[in-house]
């Protein structure tokens, strides 16, 4: 057994200080191949013609599906506590801030 694992199969996750603050993203682009899903998180600002990718995460298909399920579970919990999340004037599968077009999400 890995020394970072305990008897219940759990493990510790280290969060370095330079990562803990996070990067704000309001735009996501998701692409995939037969072996990977690529999630690019970008920041789009009004009046700025180019979005800047702030983070890229590459996942195996199985992990992408686990992420989808974990997000769904957390959204259900969030909405139970705080009420429905409303996405005005947008199709449910699209994230496109500032009316700049659409990217599959």
N, C-alpha and C positions, 0 to 999 in steps of 0.2 A: 504494500500500500504506500502511495506517495505520502511523504511527511506532511504535505499541505492538506491531505484528505483526513476527515475524521471517520469514526466508526459508522456513520450514517451515509457515507459516500459523498458528503458535502465537501467543498473546498473553499479556501479563501481566495478573494480576488483583490489584487493590489491596484489601487487607483493613484497613479503618480500625480503630484501637484500640478504639473503642466497640462495634464489631461482633464483633471477634475473640474476646471472652470468651463470646459466645453466650448463649442463653437455654435453660434446661432445660424440656423438654416431655415429658409422658408420656401424651398424649392427642392424637389427630389426627382432624379432621373434614374429609372431602373431598366437595366438591360440584362440579357442572359444569353448563355450558350448552352450546349448540352451538358456541360459540367459545372458551370458557375452562374451565380447571380451577382451583378455588380450594382451597388447602390451608391450613387453620387449625390451628396447633399451640398446644395449651393445656397448662396445668399443673393437675392435679387433686391435691388434698391431703386426707388423711384428716380427717374432721370439718369440712371446709369445704364448704358446700352448693353453691357456685358455682365452676365452672372458669373460669379467666381465660385468654383467648387472649393468647399472648405474641408470636405472629408470624403473619402472613398472607402467603402466596406465591400469586401468580396466574400461571398458565402457559397458553400456547397448547397445544392438544391434542398437537401434534407434540413439544413440549418435555416434556409430561407423560409421553409414551411413552418418550422418551429417558431421563427420570429413572427410570422403572420399570426399564428395561434396565440403567442404570448401578447402581441399587440391587441388582438381582439379581446382577450381576457381582461387586459388592463383597461381598455376603452369601456367595456361593460362595467367594470368596477368604478371607473371615473364617473360615468354617466349616472350610475346608481347614487353616487354621493353628491355630485355637483349639477346634475341635469344634462340633457342632451347637448352634444356638441353640434353646432349649426355651421354648415358650410354654405354661405350665401352665393347664389347665382353660379354654382359650379356643379358639373356632373360629379357623381359620387366617386368615380375612379380617377379624377384629375386633380392635380395640385398645380395651380398657376396663379401666383400672386400678382397684383397690379395689372390684371388683364393683359398680360404680355403674350398670351398663347398657351398652349397646353403641353404637358409632358405626362406620359403614363406614370401612374403611381400605384 
